[in-house]
Amino acid sequence: MENTALMLIDVQKGFEEPYWGTRNNPDAEEKMARLLSEWRDRGRPVIHVQHCSVVPGSPLRPDEPGCQFKDEVAPVTGEAHFRKSVNSAFIGTGLEDYLRQKGIGALVIVGLTTDHCVSTTTRMAGNLGFDVTLVSDATATFDRTGHDGVHHSADSIHDIHLASLNDEFCVVRSTDDVLSGLRD
């Protein structure tokens, strides 16, 4: 796992706003912080991705306080930081070039939201040939109402996205499983 980077996607204060609705995995940030601490302790690469929305009224707009990273997972000096305005961390950011130049062939992905930026980035990373682990309990999403007016719970959306990604674009594992693998 020496060439494995931890990638934290859109772990920003704006996702605490009621704007988004009801969320699952309330302990996701605590799990992200555990992984981040272990990566830092081992001197392994860490990558932070920040969504800078161009949507009017979004709490994730660069001029809003919600665009800032949550304190428990904020970048420190020396950690890579990429800003994006679309769902994929690979579009318009230079992320792929950075990973290739650093010889990083594997990613452990955590963040917000499971069905949007986490899923899109995971899919692209897998398609680009990276070995991806998506951490199930260190990701989260929100309830959604479908085009047909049917309400879908955050847990259902989360589980369905993990199921569709697993063994196709990534391997889905828990925080404890990832940390255990680091210690083996």
Secondary structure, DSSP 8 states (H G I E B T S, - for coil): -TTEEEEEE--BGGGGSGGG--BS-TTHHHHHHHHHHHHHHTT--EEEEEE---STT-TTSTTSGGGSB-GGG---TTSEEEEESSS-TTSSS-HHHHHHHTT--EEEEEEE-IIIIIHHHHHHHHHTT-EEEEEEEEEE-B-EE-TTS-EE-HHHHHHHHHHHHBTTTBEEE-HHHHHHHHH-
